[in-house]
Amino acid sequence: MEDIGFMCARCGGEVHDVTHNREGALDTVGYRHNRRVEPWDHALELAVGTAAPPDPTCDFCAAPDPSWLYYPTLDPEATDMFEVELDTTHLSDDDTAVAVLNMLYPWLACDTCSVLVADRNIDLLIERALERCPVPDDGPVDEETVRARLNGSLSVFFSTRPGRPQPSRAI
């Protein structure tokens, strides 16, 4: 029997819940696509079902067949408190929570994006993502919001993955 859970009715993608806690109290629970950055071509249409397994794509630009894998480099011996340089300018609470969740999972990169990562070139990574996946004029968010989301997610990525990538076949 397949696992039934939350999914997006529009794209069939997996959905996860995002909780917002402030000073020990649960403020809200929201739902997001289970991707590095919430897709900007459509809003989440929450449904119950079995999500389609995604084909591996570059987490930076969505190019197919990524070649490189970046594991998180958080110290397992450290306490549960750590600092991450996160640029939350123009990010909502949902976007901030998703950016922080990104530090827990490995990232896949295509050859082009892996070079941009090695150069730590956030601006060109954002331009490549927007070139490959343009923001639609009638989409749920504008380009400024998309750029802020990408900048937040990439700032977490660079704060938690300073090492070299591994071939993606290591998954």
N, CA, C and O of each residue as an XYZ file, in Angstrom:
684
protein
N       0.836     -1.174      0.000
C       0.000      0.000      0.000
C       0.887      1.246      0.000
O       1.843      1.355      0.768
N       0.543      2.169     -0.875
C       1.322      3.390     -0.967
C       0.938      4.348      0.147
O      -0.193      4.345      0.632
N       1.905      5.170      0.542
C       1.643      6.162      1.579
C       0.760      7.271      1.033
O       1.035      7.847     -0.020
N      -0.295      7.554      1.763
C      -1.179      8.651      1.403
C      -0.848      9.806      2.326
O      -0.707      9.632      3.536
N      -0.727     10.970      1.747
C      -0.396     12.155      2.529
C      -0.831     13.385      1.771
O      -1.706     13.312      0.909
N      -0.231     14.509      2.084
C      -0.571     15.738      1.391
C       0.236     15.852      0.105
O       1.397     15.448      0.039
N      -0.396     16.404     -0.896
C       0.230     16.621     -2.191
C      -0.396     17.856     -2.827
O      -1.413     18.364     -2.355
N       0.219     18.327     -3.891
C      -0.346     19.433     -4.655
C      -1.196     18.850     -5.779
O      -0.705     18.070     -6.595
N      -2.468     19.229     -5.818
C      -3.368     18.720     -6.846
C      -2.960     19.206     -8.234
O      -3.268     18.549     -9.228
N      -2.291     20.317     -8.316
C      -1.924     20.883     -9.619
C      -0.729     20.182    -10.249
O      -0.768     19.833    -11.428
N       0.357     19.969     -9.459
C       1.573     19.381    -10.032
C       1.842     17.951     -9.571
O       2.726     17.286    -10.111
N       1.090     17.468     -8.577
C       1.307     16.123     -8.064
C       2.498     16.004     -7.137
O       2.871     14.899     -6.744
N       3.104     17.136     -6.782
C       4.295     17.135     -5.949
C       3.999     16.930     -4.477
O       2.888     17.175     -4.007
N       5.024     16.471     -3.753
C       4.923     16.251     -2.313
C       4.812     17.579     -1.577
O       5.360     18.593     -2.009
N       4.100     17.556     -0.469
C       3.872     18.749      0.342
C       4.339     18.455      1.758
O       4.189     17.330      2.235
N       4.900     19.442      2.433
C       5.242     19.272      3.839
C       4.631     20.408      4.647
O       4.275     21.459      4.114
N       4.522     20.165      5.952
C       3.970     21.204      6.816
C       5.108     22.037      7.388
O       6.213     21.545      7.617
N       4.807     23.304      7.609
C       5.776     24.247      8.149
C       5.137     24.883      9.374
O       4.071     25.491      9.279
N       5.791     24.742     10.527
C       5.258     25.356     11.742
C       6.077     26.586     12.088
O       7.276     26.654     11.814
N       5.420     27.540     12.685
C       6.080     28.766     13.103
C       5.966     28.867     14.612
O       4.866     28.962     15.157
N       7.100     28.846     15.276
C       7.130     28.938     16.726
C       7.804     30.238     17.141
O       8.854     30.612     16.618
N       7.185     30.902     18.074
C       7.768     32.118     18.628
C       7.784     31.971     20.141
O       6.734     31.848     20.773
N       8.967     31.984     20.711
C       9.135     31.922     22.163
C       8.347     30.772     22.796
O       7.643     30.949     23.790
N       8.486     29.592     22.193
C       7.897     28.397     22.778
C       6.422     28.188     22.497
O       5.845     27.223     22.998
N       5.791     29.050     21.720
C       4.380     28.898     21.417
C       4.201     28.663     19.917
O       4.873     29.289     19.097
N       3.294     27.764     19.572
C       3.002     27.491     18.180
C       2.108     28.604     17.643
O       0.991     28.795     18.124
N       2.597     29.333     16.650
C       1.808     30.414     16.067
C       0.868     29.896     14.989
O      -0.347     30.076     15.073
N       1.441     29.246     13.970
C       0.638     28.762     12.856
C       1.275     27.520     12.246
O       2.442     27.217     12.493
N       0.498     26.820     11.458
C       0.981     25.704     10.651
C       0.583     26.010      9.218
O      -0.565     26.361      8.947
N       1.528     25.876      8.306
C       1.246     26.097      6.893
C       1.723     24.907      6.084
O       2.373     24.008      6.618
N       1.410     24.897      4.825
C       1.814     23.810      3.941
C       2.520     24.395      2.732
O       2.119     25.427      2.195
N       3.588     23.711      2.314
C       4.420     24.170      1.202
C       4.774     22.993      0.312
O       4.747     21.843      0.752
N       5.110     23.283     -0.954
C       5.695     22.268     -1.818
C       7.000     21.815     -1.174
O       7.696     22.622     -0.557
N       7.335     20.553     -1.307
C       8.575     20.033     -0.740
C       9.700     20.212     -1.762
O      10.244     19.242     -2.289
N      10.030     21.467     -2.023
C      11.110     21.815     -2.942
C      11.972     22.875     -2.285
O      11.595     23.461     -1.271
N      13.134     23.114     -2.873
C      14.050     24.087     -2.290
C      13.408     25.465     -2.179
O      13.556     26.147     -1.165
N      12.704     25.863     -3.213
C      12.003     27.145     -3.217
C      10.602     26.860     -3.726
O      10.422     26.146     -4.713
N       9.616     27.419     -3.050
C       8.228     27.223     -3.484
C       8.109     27.590     -4.963
O       8.568     28.657     -5.369
N       7.496     26.718     -5.779
C       7.382     27.046     -7.214
C       6.659     28.375     -7.423
O       5.700     28.694     -6.720
N       7.131     29.132     -8.387
C       6.506     30.424     -8.615
C       5.595     30.414     -9.828
O       5.055     31.455    -10.204
N       5.412     29.232    -10.459
C       4.498     29.185    -11.598
C       3.061     28.854    -11.188
O       2.132     29.039    -11.973
N       2.880     28.364     -9.955
C       1.519     28.094     -9.484
C       1.496     28.069     -7.954
O       2.499     27.783     -7.300
N       0.338     28.371     -7.418
C       0.140     28.297     -5.970
C      -0.156     26.853     -5.584
O      -0.666     26.078     -6.393
N       0.163     26.503     -4.361
C      -0.111     25.160     -3.856
C      -1.617     24.923     -3.823
O      -2.375     25.748     -3.312
N      -2.040     23.794     -4.369
C      -3.434     23.358     -4.299
C      -3.432     22.099     -3.452
O      -3.257     20.995     -3.969
N      -3.628     22.263     -2.148
C      -3.508     21.170     -1.190
C      -4.555     20.087     -1.449
O      -5.740     20.376     -1.611
N      -4.097     18.840     -1.486
C      -4.967     17.688     -1.693
C      -4.398     16.517     -0.906
O      -3.242     16.548     -0.485
N      -5.203     15.496     -0.711
C      -4.762     14.266     -0.065
C      -4.606     13.207     -1.146
O      -5.487     13.023     -1.986
N      -3.478     12.516     -1.112
C      -3.230     11.490     -2.111
C      -1.804     11.005     -2.015
O      -1.136     11.198     -0.999
N      -1.341     10.375     -3.078
C       0.027      9.882     -3.149
C       0.791     10.759     -4.123
O       0.485     10.805     -5.314
N       1.775     11.444     -3.607
C       2.567     12.355     -4.440
C       3.398     11.576     -5.437
O       3.873     10.479     -5.144
N       3.572     12.149     -6.615
C       4.406     11.537     -7.645
C       5.869     11.715     -7.259
O       6.270     12.809     -6.862
N       6.672     10.661     -7.368
C       8.095     10.835     -7.063
C       8.721     11.762     -8.098
O       8.544     11.567     -9.301
N       9.451     12.769     -7.631
C      10.032     13.723     -8.582
C      11.249     13.150     -9.294
O      12.010     12.371     -8.719
N      11.424     13.543    -10.549
C      12.653     13.217    -11.258
C      13.751     14.105    -10.684
O      13.488     15.259    -10.344
N      14.973     13.594    -10.569
C      16.036     14.443    -10.027
C      16.308     15.625    -10.959
O      16.495     15.461    -12.165
N      16.323     16.809    -10.368
C      16.650     18.021    -11.106
C      17.586     18.860    -10.253
O      17.701     18.658     -9.044
N      18.241     19.788    -10.891
C      19.125     20.707    -10.183
C      18.283     21.552     -9.230
O      17.289     22.146     -9.646
N      18.669     21.609     -7.969
C      17.929     22.387     -6.976
C      18.140     23.885     -7.146
O      17.463     24.683     -6.498
N      19.067     24.274     -8.006
C      19.341     25.682     -8.240
C      18.574     26.214     -9.451
O      18.050     27.328     -9.415
N      18.508     25.413    -10.533
C      17.912     25.921    -11.779
C      16.890     24.982    -12.406
O      16.284     25.333    -13.419
N      16.681     23.805    -11.837
C      15.715     22.803    -12.323
C      16.166     22.081    -13.591
O      15.342     21.452    -14.256
N      17.449     22.155    -13.945
C      17.954     21.401    -15.093
C      17.857     19.906    -14.784
O      18.068     19.502    -13.641
N      17.542     19.081    -15.784
C      17.434     17.638    -15.545
C      18.808     16.990    -15.328
O      19.841     17.549    -15.695
N      18.790     15.818    -14.733
C      19.982     14.990    -14.544
C      21.157     15.702    -13.884
O      22.220     15.820    -14.494
N      20.991     16.177    -12.659
C      22.094     16.862    -11.974
C      23.260     15.908    -11.723
O      23.072     14.710    -11.512
N      24.456     16.466    -11.751
C      25.669     15.659    -11.623
C      26.304     15.718    -10.242
O      27.122     14.860     -9.913
N      25.950     16.708     -9.422
C      26.665     16.947     -8.173
C      25.723     17.005     -6.987
O      24.578     17.444     -7.101
N      26.233     16.548     -5.828
C      25.452     16.479     -4.596
C      26.210     17.203     -3.489
O      27.397     16.964     -3.269
N      25.500     18.090     -2.798
C      26.073     18.821     -1.671
C      25.366     18.391     -0.396
O      24.169     18.629     -0.233
N      26.108     17.758      0.507
C      25.541     17.349      1.788
C      25.618     18.489      2.790
O      26.536     19.305      2.723
N      24.666     18.559      3.720
C      24.787     19.551      4.799
C      26.029     19.256      5.620
O      26.414     18.097      5.773
N      26.657     20.298      6.149
C      27.870     20.101      6.939
C      27.688     20.587      8.366
O      28.611     21.146      8.959
N      26.504     20.375      8.918
C      26.283     20.740     10.310
C      27.005     19.746     11.211
O      27.008     18.550     10.920
N      27.602     20.200     12.272
C      28.361     19.361     13.188
C      27.402     18.567     14.062
O      26.667     19.156     14.855
N      27.391     17.222     13.936
C      26.467     16.421     14.740
C      26.782     16.471     16.234
O      25.919     16.166     17.057
N      28.011     16.853     16.592
C      28.387     16.938     18.000
C      27.973     18.267     18.627
O      28.001     18.417     19.848
N      27.596     19.215     17.801
C      27.224     20.531     18.313
C      25.878     20.446     19.033
O      25.118     19.495     18.847
N      25.606     21.432     19.839
C      24.310     21.477     20.508
C      23.239     21.795     19.484
O      23.533     21.984     18.304
N      22.003     21.853     19.935
C      20.926     22.140     19.008
C      20.858     23.625     18.652
O      19.972     24.047     17.909
N      21.767     24.394     19.166
C      21.825     25.824     18.837
C      22.972     26.043     17.851
O      24.099     25.611     18.095
N      22.687     26.701     16.760
C      23.727     27.037     15.807
C      23.307     28.317     15.100
O      22.141     28.709     15.134
N      24.265     28.952     14.467
C      23.984     30.201     13.775
C      24.057     29.980     12.275
O      24.947     29.292     11.773
N      23.116     30.570     11.575
C      23.097     30.527     10.124
C      22.956     31.948      9.633
O      22.120     32.709     10.120
N      23.782     32.300      8.664
C      23.675     33.634      8.067
C      22.540     33.603      7.052
O      22.716     33.143      5.924
N      21.393     34.088      7.456
C      20.211     34.043      6.605
C      19.728     35.456      6.324
O      19.418     36.217      7.240
N      19.670     35.788      5.057
C      19.153     37.096      4.658
C      17.637     36.974      4.545
O      17.133     36.436      3.560
N      16.907     37.467      5.540
C      15.449     37.362      5.555
C      14.762     38.624      5.030
O      13.553     38.793      5.186
N      15.535     39.493      4.416
C      14.960     40.702      3.839
C      13.861     40.309      2.850
O      14.096     39.513      1.940
N      12.691     40.856      3.026
C      11.544     40.625      2.136
C      11.000     39.198      2.204
O      10.228     38.812      1.326
N      11.366     38.403      3.202
C      10.830     37.042      3.318
C       9.699     37.009      4.335
O       9.783     37.623      5.398
N       8.641     36.282      3.993
C       7.553     36.053      4.937
C       8.002     34.996      5.943
O       9.059     34.389      5.772
N       7.208     34.771      6.990
C       7.527     33.705      7.949
C       7.587     32.355      7.256
O       8.473     31.556      7.559
N       6.663     32.073      6.324
C       6.677     30.806      5.591
C       7.966     30.651      4.801
O       8.601     29.597      4.845
N       8.354     31.693      4.081
C       9.564     31.618      3.266
C      10.808     31.451      4.129
O      11.727     30.723      3.754
N      10.846     32.116      5.280
C      11.979     31.986      6.191
C      12.070     30.560      6.712
O      13.156     29.982      6.755
N      10.932     29.986      7.109
C      10.923     28.607      7.620
C      11.398     27.625      6.560
O      12.166     26.713      6.867
N      10.959     27.793      5.327
C      11.384     26.890      4.258
C      12.872     27.052      3.991
O      13.568     26.059      3.780
N      13.375     28.285      3.996
C      14.811     28.510      3.784
C      15.626     27.795      4.850
O      16.667     27.212      4.546
N      15.163     27.832      6.098
C      15.880     27.153      7.183
C      15.788     25.641      7.028
O      16.763     24.940      7.299
N      14.632     25.118      6.597
C      14.504     23.672      6.374
C      15.497     23.178      5.329
O      15.909     22.018      5.366
N      15.884     24.042      4.402
C      16.815     23.647      3.350
C      18.157     23.177      3.879
O      18.867     22.447      3.187
N      18.521     23.578      5.086
C      19.819     23.181      5.618
C      19.853     21.711      6.020
O      20.932     21.166      6.252
N      18.707     21.063      6.106
C      18.653     19.683      6.571
C      18.815     18.652      5.463
O      19.046     17.479      5.755
N      18.702     19.049      4.215
C      18.665     18.112      3.109
C      19.809     18.355      2.135
O      20.285     19.483      2.005
N      20.255     17.301      1.446
C      21.272     17.504      0.423
C      20.699     18.268     -0.771
O      19.501     18.197     -1.044
N      21.551     18.987     -1.468
C      21.168     19.730     -2.673
C      21.835     19.081     -3.876
O      22.980     18.636     -3.795
N      21.119     19.029     -4.988
C      21.658     18.540     -6.253
C      21.968     19.734     -7.152
O      21.261     20.741     -7.129
N      23.036     19.610     -7.948
C      23.415     20.693     -8.855
C      23.830     20.141    -10.213
O      24.442     19.076    -10.304
N      23.492     20.874    -11.261
C      23.985     20.561    -12.601
C      25.432     21.065    -12.702
O      25.931     21.734    -11.797
N      26.090     20.736    -13.805
C      27.486     21.160    -13.973
C      27.624     22.677    -13.928
O      28.524     23.196    -13.267
N      26.747     23.393    -14.623
C      26.836     24.854    -14.673
C      26.661     25.454    -13.290
O      27.451     26.302    -12.876
N      25.626     25.020    -12.567
C      25.386     25.583    -11.238
C      26.490     25.211    -10.252
O      26.787     25.982     -9.340
N      27.104     24.029    -10.427
C      28.188     23.661     -9.504
C      29.377     24.605     -9.651
O      30.075     24.877     -8.674
N      29.616     25.110    -10.868
C      30.684     26.092    -11.069
C      30.310     27.402    -10.384
O      31.151     28.033     -9.744
N      29.039     27.814    -10.518
C      28.586     29.040     -9.868
C      28.629     28.905     -8.349
O      28.916     29.875     -7.647
N      28.344     27.705     -7.837
C      28.440     27.453     -6.396
C      29.901     27.566     -5.956
O      30.199     28.183     -4.933
N      30.805     26.970     -6.731
C      32.228     27.051     -6.383
C      32.702     28.498     -6.339
O      33.563     28.851     -5.533
N      32.138     29.330     -7.203
C      32.476     30.757     -7.218
C      31.667     31.546     -6.191
O      31.882     32.745     -6.017
N      30.739     30.873     -5.514
C      29.842     31.506     -4.525
C      29.122     32.711     -5.144
O      29.012     33.773     -4.530
N      28.644     32.518     -6.362
C      28.028     33.599     -7.116
C      26.500     33.509     -7.026
O      25.846     32.970     -7.919
N      25.947     34.043     -5.940
C      24.505     33.991     -5.711
C      23.757     34.724     -6.818
O      22.722     34.248     -7.286
N      24.267     35.871     -7.240
C      23.563     36.659     -8.256
C      23.380     35.880     -9.556
O      22.292     35.882    -10.131
N      24.438     35.212    -10.024
C      24.318     34.439    -11.264
C      23.474     33.182    -11.071
O      22.797     32.756    -12.007
N      23.497     32.581     -9.889
C      22.611     31.440     -9.622
C      21.150     31.871     -9.707
O      20.321     31.151    -10.263
N      20.836     33.031     -9.163
C      19.461     33.538     -9.225
C      19.089     33.859    -10.671
O      17.984     33.533    -11.105
N      19.990     34.491    -11.422
C      19.697     34.815    -12.821
C      19.475     33.546    -13.640
O      18.580     33.499    -14.485
N      20.283     32.522    -13.393
C      20.115     31.252    -14.123
C      18.774     30.613    -13.793
O      18.081     30.128    -14.688
N      18.403     30.608    -12.519
C      17.117     30.028    -12.121
C      15.965     30.759    -12.811
O      15.028     30.128    -13.299
N      16.037     32.094    -12.849
C      14.954     32.869    -13.463
C      14.958     32.756    -14.989
O      13.912     32.872    -15.628
N      16.135     32.531    -15.565
C      16.210     32.329    -17.014
C      15.573     31.000    -17.398
O      14.830     30.919    -18.376
N      15.867     29.956    -16.620
C      15.333     28.627    -16.922
C      13.862     28.483    -16.516
O      13.115     27.736    -17.148
N      13.451     29.188    -15.479
C      12.072     29.128    -14.974
C      11.562     30.552    -14.762
O      11.518     31.023    -13.625
N      11.176     31.247    -15.834
C      10.749     32.633    -15.691
C       9.508     32.765    -14.807
O       8.687     31.851    -14.726
N       9.391     33.898    -14.158
C       8.225     34.184    -13.324
C       7.090     34.622    -14.244
O       7.224     35.620    -14.952
N       5.971     33.888    -14.246
C       4.861     34.290    -15.121
C       4.224     35.596    -14.641
O       4.141     35.866    -13.442
N       3.778     36.397    -15.611
C       3.145     37.676    -15.274
C       1.898     37.486    -14.420
O       1.601     38.317    -13.562
N       1.173     36.405    -14.647
C      -0.071     36.167    -13.899
C       0.112     35.137    -12.785
O      -0.865     34.560    -12.308
N       1.358     34.904    -12.370
C       1.640     33.912    -11.332
C       1.247     34.392     -9.944
O       0.854     35.545     -9.765
N       1.356     33.504     -8.965
C       0.940     33.849     -7.597
C       1.881     34.816     -6.879
O       1.490     35.426     -5.884
N       3.123     34.968     -7.371
C       4.089     35.892     -6.761
C       4.810     36.655     -7.858
O       4.864     36.220     -9.008
N       5.364     37.804     -7.480
C       6.101     38.606     -8.450
C       7.589     38.250     -8.418
O       8.035     37.496     -7.553
N       8.348     38.796     -9.361
C       9.768     38.462     -9.466
C      10.562     38.906     -8.250
O      11.505     38.222     -7.853
N      10.204     40.030     -7.652
C      10.910     40.499     -6.457
C      10.796     39.484     -5.319
O      11.767     39.236     -4.604
N       9.610     38.899     -5.152
C       9.401     37.881     -4.119
C      10.215     36.633     -4.428
O      10.817     36.041     -3.533
N      10.233     36.238     -5.690
C      11.006     35.058     -6.092
C      12.492     35.285     -5.823
O      13.170     34.404     -5.294
N      12.998     36.459     -6.184
C      14.403     36.762     -5.927
C      14.711     36.717     -4.427
O      15.764     36.219     -4.028
N      13.804     37.233     -3.598
C      14.007     37.203     -2.143
C      14.029     35.768     -1.639
O      14.858     35.426     -0.796
N      13.127     34.918     -2.143
C      13.108     33.514     -1.730
C      14.401     32.807     -2.125
O      14.995     32.085     -1.324
N      14.825     33.022     -3.355
C      16.067     32.404     -3.810
C      17.253     32.888     -2.991
O      18.101     32.086     -2.598
N      17.325     34.171     -2.733
C      18.424     34.724     -1.947
C      18.436     34.127     -0.536
O      19.502     33.794     -0.019
N      17.258     33.989      0.093
C      17.185     33.388      1.430
C      17.629     31.942      1.432
O      18.407     31.534      2.294
N      17.144     31.157      0.474
C      17.530     29.748      0.407
C      19.009     29.581      0.110
O      19.666     28.718      0.691
N      19.539     30.401     -0.792
C      20.957     30.297     -1.127
C      21.848     30.773      0.009
O      22.953     30.257      0.175
N      21.398     31.739      0.791
C      22.210     32.171      1.932
C      22.313     31.055      2.965
O      23.360     30.892      3.591
N      21.237     30.280      3.155
C      21.305     29.113      4.046
C      22.229     28.058      3.444
O      23.055     27.475      4.147
N      22.088     27.817      2.142
C      22.938     26.829      1.481
C      24.419     27.140      1.708
O      25.180     26.264      2.117
N      24.824     28.368      1.448
C      26.238     28.718      1.579
C      26.700     28.744      3.032
O      27.893     28.590      3.294
N      25.797     28.935      3.972
C      26.162     28.912      5.390
C      26.352     27.499      5.916
O      27.051     27.292      6.908
N      25.735     26.526      5.256
C      25.763     25.158      5.790
C      26.470     24.158      4.893
O      26.552     22.982      5.249
N      26.986     24.578      3.742
C      27.664     23.658      2.835
C      28.943     24.269      2.276
O      29.011     24.575      1.086
N      29.943     24.448      3.107
C      31.168     25.054      2.589
C      32.070     24.080      1.843
O      33.035     24.506      1.209
N      31.780     22.786      1.903
C      32.671     21.793      1.317
C      32.452     21.561     -0.168
O      31.649     22.235     -0.814
N      33.179     20.600     -0.683
C      33.113     20.248     -2.108
C      31.960     19.281     -2.345
O      31.574     18.536     -1.445
N      31.407     19.294     -3.569
C      30.313     18.375     -3.870
C      30.829     16.971     -4.124
O      32.024     16.754     -4.322
N      29.898     16.019     -4.114
C      30.184     14.636     -4.476
C      29.386     14.328     -5.740
O      28.388     14.996     -6.011
N      29.805     13.329     -6.520
C      28.985     12.956     -7.670
C      27.583     12.586     -7.211
O      27.433     11.968     -6.157
N      26.554     12.945     -7.967
C      25.181     12.732     -7.519
C      24.799     11.259     -7.467
O      23.802     10.911     -6.834
N      25.545     10.406     -8.101
C      25.225      8.970     -8.026
C      25.421      8.439     -6.609
O      25.082      7.290     -6.324
N      25.970      9.277     -5.711
C      26.184      8.867     -4.319
C      24.883      8.766     -3.534
O      24.877      8.267     -2.408
N      23.784      9.233     -4.114
C      22.499      9.211     -3.387
C      22.034      7.779     -3.206
O      20.978      7.543     -2.621
